[in-house]
C-alpha cells in the first residue's frame, strides 16, 4: 500500500534567478567569482552563519558573521579561480538548495567539481548556508 504525504511540496526549477533562492545564489556566485561580497551581505540576517567543507581546522566548525564570510571569500580567491554554473534549484519558503558546477583553477591546476549549497531563509533573508562538495578537497 502506498501512502502519499504532502509535506508542502517544494518548488523545483531548472534555474530562475528571480526566486529568493536564485537571488541568494547569484549573490553567492558574485562573491566567489569576483570577490564582491556586498550584494550577498545585504541579504543576510544579523545572526548569519555558514559551514564550508575546507580541510583546515579554522574552517571545520560553523562560522558566524559577515566579516567571517568576507574572510572566506578572500581565502578561497587566493587559490581558487572558478566560474560557478547553477544546474538546478529546489526551494520552499524556508530552504533553498542549488546544485552547481565549479570550473576553473585550484592552485593553478585545472579544477572541476559539482557542489551543493543549502540556504536557510528567514522571510527573504539568508539566515545560513551549508556547502557540500561532490569531490572532497584533500589539498587546498
Secondary structure, DSSP 8 states (H G I E B T S, - for coil): ------S---EEES--TTSHHHHHHHHHHHHHHH---HHHHTTEEEEEEEE---SSGGGSS-EESHHHHHHHHHHHHHHEEEEEEEEEEEE-SSEEEEEEEEEEEETTEEEEEEEEEEEEEETTEEEEEEEEESS--S--
